[in-house]
Amino acid sequence: MHRLDFVYRTQFRNEQAERLSERLCGHLGYEAAFFVNSGSEAVETAVRMARSHWALLGHSSKTKILSRALSYHGSTHETLSLSGHRARRRDAGLCETGPVLPTPNPLRRPKDMTNTEYAMMCANAVRDEIRRQGTDTVAAVLLEPIIGASGAAMVPPDGYLERVREICTDEGVLLIADEVLTGLGRTGAWLAQDHWSVRADITCLGKGMNGGYLPISAVLVSLDVLDVMMNHDSGMRLGHTHSNHPIAAAAANAVIDVLESDGLIEHAASQGTRFGETLKKLCSDIPQVAEVRGRGMFWGVELVLPNNTLLPFPAESGIAGRLVSEAFKSGLMLYPATGFLECGLGDAVILAPPLNSSLSDLTEMLALFVAALKELPVPSQQKEMTNA
């Protein structure tokens, strides 16, 4: 019997994909995994699974997917339609009206609210929107437990995610967690959901699973979702040519080998906490820094006009992009996040060190970042904005 590098998944099983499924489900508390090739495909697959779930149960009217006003879920038409990022939607020719669920932004919560009150307000808005749309029409709520590229590591207040999970259960709606960016250690936990002891019905993985070696992403499903698919003959009719690709699965298994053997999840938790605390201290006397936020090896730094009012820079200042360019001159790579506030304003950068970064690596990154930040000239619009 000869071994093949690739066979189509509907006719054949393969050892690497099955081993990968067992390992992911074992670590993350799910019952089954389906493998595709990108984060966009994973989210789109999860959406189709949610709709199929209710159709198989005889609730074919439950097709709507609710998502949040600040979010990014992918670049296909479906996933971008569910994304609340103005610039990306505009570039794809999508209408301005997009997702409506509020995204918690603790830095800008109402001044008369505590974090707990704000968390409940944002979470209960999910319940209200489900009821407004009609529980018989809503299939799932889709969210990023910690906002990624669109909001620069925006962490929700404690109590928010737990309450959203409770609401979805009570209202008969599935919860889909987009952990394409945050999954497998990026935030110092196997999943970002773990920080709040929450488990979505369907979870999407991507970047942390393949380590950049070969394209592969995953959709993980709970026992309840799997049972519905397995107990109906029609099941889930979905597949791509390279779904469950054995070589890509082998690469993902090798990534998990390193995560386990080198204790990188624990390393990201301990060193990431120290990294974030030091970053906050170093930025505390820089007036352009409004907030340092994040978890593990995933941190965002939001930039504002240095006048103690949290006013964002004018969009034309390009301040986030300029900081990225300044840092790159000294060998530090940052990721810009813009347009996350009203009217397309908002500037931030993301620092996401490799999970295996040493203490000396992290110290050097911090020094380079602060040096770049202090070299950044304040745009001339500052005075005009301040006096407006």
PETA-V488932 format. One record per run of one state. SS is the DSSP state (A for helix, B for strand, O for the rest). FROM is the first residue (numbers start at 1). TO is the last residue. If there is no record, write none. Layout:
[[SS	FROM	TO] [SS	FROM	TO]]
This chain:
[[O	1	14] [A	15	28] [O	29	31] [B	32	36] [O	37	38] [A	39	56] [O	57	63] [B	64	66] [O	67	67] [B	68	68] [O	69	76] [A	77	81] [O	82	85] [A	86	91] [O	92	100] [B	101	101] [O	102	105] [A	106	108] [O	109	114] [A	115	133] [O	134	137] [B	138	143] [O	144	145] [B	146	147] [O	148	153] [B	154	155] [O	156	159] [A	160	171] [O	172	173] [B	174	179] [O	180	191] [A	192	196] [O	197	201] [B	202	205] [O	206	206] [A	207	210] [O	211	216] [B	217	221] [O	222	222] [A	223	230] [O	231	245] [A	246	261] [O	262	263] [A	264	283] [O	284	288] [B	289	295] [O	296	297] [B	298	303] [O	304	314] [A	315	317] [O	318	318] [A	319	329] [O	330	334] [B	335	338] [O	339	341] [A	342	344] [O	345	346] [B	347	351] [O	352	358] [A	359	375] [O	376	380] [A	381	387] [O	388	388]]
